[in-house]
Amino acid sequence: MYALLTLDLDKNITSLEREKFNAHIKDSGWRKLAKVTTTWFTSYAESATEQKIINEVKLDVAAAAKYSGITVYDAAVNVSQSEPSLF
């Protein structure tokens, strides 16, 4: 199972806050999609349920936001059995 996460971080954040957010989310096992701004994906066990994955994604994003001092963001997640395709 895979989760695709896209984010809009507060436009008033600093470069340091963005760098800290990105480092924290990467340390949580997320991989950034090349050439697509603020879009990440990660994998989960095939046995993981969609709701469990969504809940874990919310926790990962909240932890990265807290770590970096970001309080305003919008996020969307999609759970799929396929890895994202880039083009």
Secondary structure as UniProt FT lines:
FT   STRAND          2..9
FT   TURN            11..12
FT   HELIX           15..27
FT   TURN            28..29
FT   STRAND          31..32
FT   TURN            34..35
FT   TURN            37..38
FT   STRAND          39..43
FT   TURN            46..47
FT   HELIX           50..68
FT   STRAND          73..80
//
